[in-house]
Amino acid sequence: MHLLLGLLFLGVLAYLFHRIFLAPAAVQTSLQQAEAGRSERGFAFLSNGLLFLRPHGGELQQLHSPYVQEAIDRRERARDRHSWKQGTSFGISAGGNMRNFEAGDKPVLATTAAFEANGDLLYFLKDEGIGGLFRREAGSGNELRVLLRQHLHLEDLSLSPDGSTLAASSRQSAGIANLALFNRDGSAFREVTGGDTVDAAPAWIPDAPRRLLFQSSGLARDENGYIVAQGNASIQMLDMDTGSVAPILENPRFDFLKPRVSPAGDLLFIRRPYELPRYGSASMFVDTLLFPFRLLRAVFHYLNFFSLMYTRKPLTSASGPAVQADLKSILLQGRRIDAEKALRSERPVQGVASLVPSSWELVSRTRAGQETVLATNVASYDLGTDGSIVYSNGRGVFVIGPDGRAGLALRDQLVAEVFASA
């Protein structure tokens, strides 16, 4: 008995020694090696609805839109102009209700971006009512308005190989998304797919300009029309001459996301296990069993919040990756991610903690059907015109060069989508 207790005590000491001394040293060494081979490639990325740009060999900068600033200034002027009406008879509407002249700040969010061959950056901004596509000129930094519409919501911008046409995913209020095409100057906007589906991530095929790859998921609704589930994502091909759609890659056990075609003609995509929402007797039993623990966890975080507010100190000093309050639960590629849990359990990439599991793989598939896993823990990626790949694990940006060598480009709190420069 004493021997077992002694071995257990030695095991605990060994574990603590590893956590305190060996593990941090290994992570630091990995980070130093990654920093030494840092890639200088240019790219842009989205983080919490904000757009960031890192020019080739330059410093990271957040892009501030003059259009957004003008909208904020107009709201402030309108608020000042009507502020005297608050609390007076002028503040009563015809129906007897009080008018609210304090129009709250509607957040303007960036949803997607794409680089043109000359280095100009296209990006889409939206608030609750209006969506607009803008172009930032690489040389002057000026912002040009390309397209502005009520209730327009575009994602996944993709520029055709000849630079004349843009494809995007057009989100609708009913939860569906259709593919849309329009000219580079914003004209001739039209939707080219339909149905109760989520069609996203369009990708042009270099040697077939009249065909478009995209990911598609079906929606399941209840008798009231509410979405209860979303099917697995498959890769489809649209023939723009005939309007027909043909499946390219589908498997009910997996999601196939963000198809791209490399200069060599290989198909690239993210593959991850498909998770069907389930709630049955087993889930109810687990929820009942874990309810006391979840309640205690909620109480702890509630008290920890007040401790940080009034004493500037948390209730615990446990080590681990820092997580901002707004990163507790995030959405990556349509999947809700528990960031706090992921940073504790998922495998780091080149010393950078991952927000997505290793089962999220970046795969290259030849026309003969041979598949190669290029990277794991991939939350988003984009393909450069030179064949290089820029990808993110949610907390960092990495570059795989045309020679196949991978390197760290940037570490950040959250990298939701990445866009490779020309």
N, C-alpha and C positions, 0 to 999 in steps of 0.2 A: 504493500500500500504506500509506504513512504517512498519507495522507488518510483512508483507511478506519479506521485505528487511532485517529486523532484524533477522528473522528465517533463511534466506539464509546466512547471515553473521555468525550466530552461527554454522550453518551446516559446512561452510568452515573452521571455527576455529576448530571444532571437528575433521574434516577430517585431517587437518594439525597436530593436536595433536596426532592422531592415527598413522600417517605416521612417525612422528619424534620420538615419545617416545614409544608408545605401540607396534607397529609392529617390530621394531628392537629388543626390549626386548623379545618379544615372540620368534623371530627367534633365539636369543642368548640362551634362555632357552632350546629350542629344540635341538640346537647344543650341549649344555652342557650335556643334557641327553643322546644324541647319543654317545658323546665322552666317557661318563662313561660306556656305554655298548659296547664299541668297540670290534669287533671280531678280533681275532688273526689268523684266518684261512689263509692259503697260497693260492695264486692265481697269475696269470699274466694278463696283459691287453695291448691293443694296443692304442696308442695315436699319431695321426698325422704320422702314418707309423713307429713309434718307439715302441720297445717292452720293457715293464717294468715287473719286477718280485718282488713279496714280499713273501719271504719264511715264513713258519708258525712261528709266533711270532717274525719275523725279520723286518729289515728296508727295505723300498722300494729302488730298484736299477734299473738303466737302463742297459740293456744288450747290450754290445758292441761286435760285431762279429769280430774275427780275420780275417775271410775271407773278410769282408768289408774293414778292414784296409789294408789288402794286396792289394786289388783292387785299393784303393786310392793311395797307395804308387807306384804301377805300373804306374798309370796315371801320377803322378808327375814326375817319372823318364822319361817316354816317352815325356812329355812336355819339360823337361829340355834338353833332347837329341836332340830335333828337333827345339828348340826355335831359334837357329842361322839361320835357313832357312827362317824365316819370312822376307818378303821384298826383297828376292833375287830371282834369276831365278829358284832356286830349289823349290821355293814355287809356281811355275806355273805348273798346271796339263797338261796332254796331250790335253785336250779339250780347253785349254787357260784360264781356271778359276783359281783363287787363291786357293791353298790348305790351310786348316785351321788346324794348328797343336795344337791350343789351344782347345783340346777336353774338352768340358764343363763337369763339374762334374755331372754325371748322378746319381740322388738320388737312393739309395738302400733302399727299403721299406720292412718292415715286413707286411705280409698279414694275417697270421694265426699262431696258436700255439696249442699244446696239450701236456698234461702231460702223461707220462707212469707210470705204477704201482710202479716202483722203484724210482720215483721222477725225472727221467730224463725229460728234456723239449725238445720237437720237435718244430721247427719253420721254416717258409718258408720266404726266402728273394728274392727279384727280383729287377732288374732295367729294362731299356728299351729293353735289349736283352737276358738276362740270368736269369733263376730262379733256386734256389737251396733249398733243404731241409737239415736242419742241426739238430744235436742232442747235447744238452748241458748236460754233465754228472753231476748229482746232487752232487756226492762226490767230484770230482776234479775240476769241473767247466770248464773242457776241452770241446772244440767244435770239433765235428766229422762231416764230410761231408757224407750225406746219398745219395743224388741225386742231379745232376746238369745237366741242359739241356738248349739248346737254346729255347727261346720263350715259356718257361714253366711258367704258372701262376696258382698257386694253392691257394685255400681258403678253409676254413671250414674243417680242419683236424679232423678226427675222428678215434680213435683206437679201433679195435675189442676187445670184452671182453677177449679173450685169448691172446691179445697182439701181434698176428702174422701178422695182416693185417691192412693197413691204407686205409681209404676212404677219398676222398676229392672232391671238386668242381674244375674242370679244365676249366679255362676261355680261350675263343678263341677270335681271332681278330675281328670276325664278330659280336661280341656281345653276342654270345651264350655261354652256360656253360654246360658241361656234367659231370656226375659222373665218377670218376676214382678210381680204386683199384690197390694197389701194396703191395708188401711184406715189412716187417719192415726194411729190409736192402736196400730198394729202387728198387729191382728187380721186374720183371714181371709186369711192368706198363701197364695197359690197361683201356680204357674207356668202360663203361658198359651201358651208355644211349646215346641217340642221338636225333636229331630233332632240329627245330627252337625254342628252349626253353632255359630258364635259370634254370638249375637244381642245387640246392645248399643244404648246411646244411645236409649232410648225417648223419644218426644216426643208430647205431646197436641195434637190439632187443635182449636182453640177452637170452631169451629162444627160439630164432629162429635165429641162427647164419647165415643162408643162406638167410635171408631177411633183407632189408635195407629200412628205412624210409628216405624221403627227401622232400624238398619243391620244387615246380616246377611252373614256370610262362611261358605262351606263349608270343611270340613276334609278333607284327603287323608291317609290313613294307609297305612303299610306292612303287610306280612303279620303283623307282631307287634303291630299296633295302635298303633304310635307315630306321632305327627303328623309328616309330612314336608313339608307345605305348607299354606298357608291361602289360599283363593281371594280374589278381589277383593271388596271390600265394596260391596254394593248397598243401595238404600233400598227398604224394603218397607212395606206397610200391613197391619195386622191389624184385621179386623173382629171385635170382641169378641162380637157377637151370633151370628154364624155360625161363628166360629173359623177362617175362611178368611184366607189371606195372598195379597196381590197385589203384583207388582212396580210400583214407582213410577219408579225411576231406576236404570239399570244399564248398564254399558259395560265390557267385559273389559279395556280399557286403563286404567281409572281405579278408584280407591277413592272412594266417596262416604260421608262420615263425618258423624256428629252432626247429623242433620236437626232443624230447628226450624221452626215456623210463626210468622211475624210477625203483629202485630195487623192488618196490611193483607191477610193471607192469602197472602203470598209464602212460598215454601219456601227456607230457608237451609240450607247445608251446606258442609263442607270437601271440596274436590276435590283429589286428588293423583294422580300417576301410579302405577299398580299395578306392583309389582316382584315377579316370580315367582322364587323361589329356584332358581338353576340351578348345576349343577356338572358340567361335562363335560370333554372333552379340552382345550378352550381355557382353561378356568379352571385346570386342572392345570398347563398350560404357564406361565400367568401366575404362579401360586403358586411354581413351580419357579424362574422367572426372578427373582422378587422376594425369594426366601428369604434371600439374603445381606443385603439391605438391611433386611429386617424383623428379622433377627437382630441386626444392628448397632444398630438403633433400640431393640430390647428391652434390649441391653447398656447403651446410653446411659442409658435411663430407670432401669435398676437402679443404675448408678453415681450418677446424679443424685439418687436417693432417699437414698443414704448421704451424699452431699455436703450435702444439706439437713438430715439428721439430726445430723451432727457439726460442720458449720461454719456452718449456717444460711444458706448461700449456694448458689445453683444453679450448675451447670456452664456455663450459658449466660446471657447477659444480653440475648438477643434480645427486641425489643419485640413486643407483641401482646397481645390480650385475655387476662387471667388466667383460668385454669381450675382449679377445685379438683380434688383427686385423685379425689373420688367423682363427678365430672362428666365423666370421660374418655369413658365410654360410658353412655348413658342410653336409656330406653325412652319414646317419645312416640307415643301413638296406635297402639300395637302395632308400631312400627317402631324398630329399633335405630339410635341416632344417635351418630356419632363427634363428640362435642362439640368436641374440640380442632380437628378439621378444619373443622367448620361455622363456628366463630367466626373462623377465618382467611379463609374463602372466601365465606360467604353475605352477602347484602346487608343492611346495618343498616336498621332501621325507626325513623325519627325519631332517629337517632343511637344506637340501642340495638342491639347485636349480636344476630343471629338464630341460633337453633339448628336451624331447619328452612329448607329452600330456598324460593325464590320460587314454585316450582311447587305449593306447598301453598296453595291459594287459597280464600278465603271467598267463596262465590257466592250470589247471590240470584236465584231463578227465579220468574217470575210464573206464574199459572195458564194464561196463553197460551203459555208456553214460552220467553219472552224472558229471557236470562240477563245478569247484571251482576256483574263481579268487584268486591267491596267492599274487599278487602284481600288482600295477599300475605304469604308467610312466616307463615302462621297455624298454630300448634300446637294451640290450643284456643280455644273461644269460648263465650259464653252470651248469651242474649237477655233483656233486661229487659222488664217489663210495659209500660213506656212506649215500647217500640220501640228503645231504645238497645242497642248491642252492646258487650260487653266481650270483648276477645280478647287472646291472648298470642302472642308469637313465640318463647317459650321462655325469654327473659331479661327481658321487660318486659310490663307490662299496659297496654293502650290502650283507649280508649273512643271509639266512634262514636256521636254523639248522634242524636236523632231528626231533627235538621236536616242530618245527613250530615257534620258537621264532626268530625274525628278529633283526639284529643289523648292525650298520654302521661299515665298515671296512676301508674305505679310502675316502678322498675327493681330487679331481683333476680338472684341467681345462677341460680336455676332456678324456672320457673313451669310446672308440668306440666299443671294443669287450673285453669280459672277459673270462678267462679260469680257471676252478677250478683245484687245485692240487689234487693228488691222496689221 
